[in-house]
Amino acid sequence: MNLMDWPQVKGRIEKDYPLKTLCTWKIGGPGKIVYWPQEQEDLVRIVLWCRTQKKPFVLLGRGSNVLLPDEGLNCLVIVSTELKNISWLENIVQVEAGYPLMLLARECAKRSLQGLEFAAGIPGTVGGALAINAGAYGGEIGGLVRELTVLTPEGKRIVLPREEIAFGYRCSSLQAKKYYILESTFELQVNDSKILLERIREFNSKRKNTQPLEFPNAGSVFRNPQGHSAARLIEAAGWKGYRVGGAQVSEKHANFIVNRGDAKAAEVRELIQLIQTDVFHKFGIQLQTEVKMF
């Protein structure tokens, strides 16, 4: 990919950049070219250019729900984390896709805006969370949306009202239609900030006690099958603590695979496949991954 052919865009560009620094699992080889758009318009332009030039690309946020390959990515990697403008109007917040979700949750609570407390420990971006309808402790982000500004696969920017978006368990119509989220507008309830901040403290304390936050991880690896807990199935099958190289099924929470030091993507994949095969053999349930694997 010749940078001389690029459109006029602002933002940082790196060659042969270590992808493991762009994801919470701390796994992945070099990215051939990594680009951080500075403004929404830069993201629109580069996606349009990739489409017209038939150049492959991957869009990342904070990399909290992805497994990046050991061999790296031989394409353009677009990272949205510089797109973080935010504006507040009473109980409405308008925020760009690259804004950190944890920070947004805390800022909302401080401003007496209720709804995002569950997200104060989720380390992704707002855009990534919306794409998969991230949730925890009974809350989901999709239910708070008023409207979204998205980029279509053809490179057209459109505004979607809430009623035109379908949110499900760890999925959304945004994923299915391959829309890239540029900006979101949330409508929140008003409540006492002390109550909301205390709720965040309780959730984060629970996370600390039940999740292996001391090791690099990507959160829950598998979706919960209907009527079941993936963690309980994996533990019942005897996989807690099992290790393949540097990748280990957490001893604290069986639905987490942690990087115990220099884990490879291939080791994580092997562990995932072993668990899926064994759980299906023992319980007749096919576990589906929640993490996106490249």
Buried (B, 14 or more C-beta within 10 A) or exposed (E): BEEEEBEEBEBEEBEEBBBBEBBBBBBBBBBBBBBBBBBBEBBBBBBBBBEEEEBEBBBBBBBBBBBBBBEBBEBBBBBBBBBBEBEEEEBEBBBBBBBBBBBBBBBBBEBBBBBBBBBBBBBBBBBBBBBBBBBBEEBBBBEBBBBBBBBEEEBEBEEBEBEEBEBEEBBBBBBEEEBBBBBBBBBBEEBEBEEBBEBBEEBBEEBEEEBBBEBBBBBBBBBBBEEEBBBEBBBBBEBBEBBBBBBBBBEBBBBBBBBBEEBBBBBBBBBBEBBBEBBBEEBEBEBEBBBBEB
